[in-house]
Amino acid sequence: MMRDLADLGTGLADVHERAGAPSRREMERRARSAGATLSSSAAQRIVSRRQVPSSPEQLVAFLRACEVPERDHAEWLQAWARVRRHQAVELNASKTLLDLQEAEAAEDPSGRVTAEQAAQLLSSAGYAPAERYRGYHVPWTVRCQVCTAVKRIRLSDQADGRTKQCTQCDNDAERTVQEVWTALFDRQQWKEKGMPPTEAEMFRRCRVAGVERRQSRLHITVAAPSEVFATAGLADTSAWESLIADAVSEKLDTVSEVIYVTYTDRLN
């Protein structure tokens, strides 16, 4: 009934338990006594399900270390071969899918993203290379163009939109916006900016629900109770939007534009 790596790993771990859970040193000794080779580290990785035997010989050595009768070895070898065939099919299918994804993004007739195109895609995502380009789906060490933080990404994730702005940049922006929002509750600041105290009071019932940074642009989401939507204070947003934008820009000189603020009803 074993079909994939997880099935085989679970089965071998169960064999180990039924054998009395011998130590990895004891398993190495038993295998050697039976004329097989099984290192203690390999035994530990198999028992902990971090790997399955890499060859029929290693599988037999593991079985002997767990004192599995020789008459049962053939069935285990059949299961190992079946799992390997299934794994090969899955890997081929996965490779085909990855090739198709790269071909869709590639500008080169070969269907591959060249180093030149990769550099352009990386720059548009807000990063600079910290090592040479090795492949569209290969982890790539890069440096954020805004905060200079180093991280590992896959170019395919950036192109597909799954990986967004640098995490450190997002955290810095989130913290700054929260600080700005709290400071703007001060009645004196609202008064200096020409905002009536009654409207400042309304904003005490709202909160910053999300901040997303896209290189030099900042997207802010404000959550407000539904009854606040109906007030005149929120009907004209141009005044307080500019307050937030100006205050954020003073603290984050790499932000050139707060491009929109949306409102949700998440507090109800």
Rosetta blueprint (number, residue, H / E / L):
1 M L
2 M L
3 R L
4 D L
5 L H
6 A H
7 D H
8 L H
9 G H
10 T H
11 G H
12 L H
13 A H
14 D H
15 V H
16 H H
17 E H
18 R H
19 A L
20 G L
21 A L
22 P L
23 S L
24 R H
25 R H
26 E H
27 M H
28 E H
29 R H
30 R H
31 A H
32 R H
33 S H
34 A L
35 G L
36 A L
37 T L
38 L L
39 S L
40 S H
41 S H
42 A H
43 A H
44 Q H
45 R H
46 I H
47 V H
48 S L
49 R L
50 R L
51 Q L
52 V L
53 P L
54 S L
55 S L
56 P H
57 E H
58 Q H
59 L H
60 V H
61 A H
62 F H
63 L H
64 R H
65 A H
66 C L
67 E L
68 V L
69 P L
70 E H
71 R H
72 D H
73 H H
74 A H
75 E H
76 W H
77 L H
78 Q H
79 A H
80 W H
81 A H
82 R H
83 V H
84 R H
85 R H
86 H H
87 Q H
88 A H
89 V H
90 E H
91 L H
92 N H
93 A H
94 S H
95 K H
96 T H
97 L H
98 L H
99 D H
100 L H
101 Q H
102 E H
103 A H
104 E H
105 A H
106 A L
107 E L
108 D L
109 P L
110 S L
111 G L
112 R L
113 V L
114 T L
115 A H
116 E H
117 Q H
118 A H
119 A H
120 Q H
121 L H
122 L H
123 S H
124 S H
125 A L
126 G L
127 Y E
128 A E
129 P E
130 A L
131 E L
132 R L
133 Y L
134 R L
135 G L
136 Y L
137 H L
138 V L
139 P L
140 W E
141 T E
142 V E
143 R E
144 C E
145 Q L
146 V L
147 C L
148 T L
149 A L
150 V E
151 K E
152 R E
153 I E
154 R L
155 L H
156 S H
157 D H
158 Q H
159 A H
160 D H
161 G L
162 R L
163 T L
164 K L
165 Q L
166 C L
167 T H
168 Q H
169 C H
170 D H
171 N H
172 D H
173 A H
174 E H
175 R H
176 T H
177 V H
178 Q H
179 E H
180 V H
181 W H
182 T H
183 A H
184 L L
185 F L
186 D L
187 R H
188 Q H
189 Q H
190 W H
191 K H
192 E H
193 K L
194 G L
195 M L
196 P L
197 P H
198 T H
199 E H
200 A H
201 E H
202 M H
203 F H
204 R L
205 R L
206 C L
207 R E
208 V E
209 A E
210 G E
211 V E
212 E E
213 R E
214 R E
215 Q L
216 S L
217 R E
218 L E
219 H E
220 I E
221 T E
222 V E
223 A E
224 A L
225 P L
226 S H
227 E H
228 V H
229 F H
230 A L
231 T L
232 A H
233 G H
234 L H
235 A H
236 D L
237 T L
238 S H
239 A H
240 W H
241 E H
242 S H
243 L H
244 I H
245 A H
246 D H
247 A H
248 V H
249 S H
250 E H
251 K H
252 L L
253 D L
254 T L
255 V L
256 S L
257 E E
258 V E
259 I E
260 Y E
261 V E
262 T E
263 Y E
264 T E
265 D L
266 R L
267 L L
268 N L
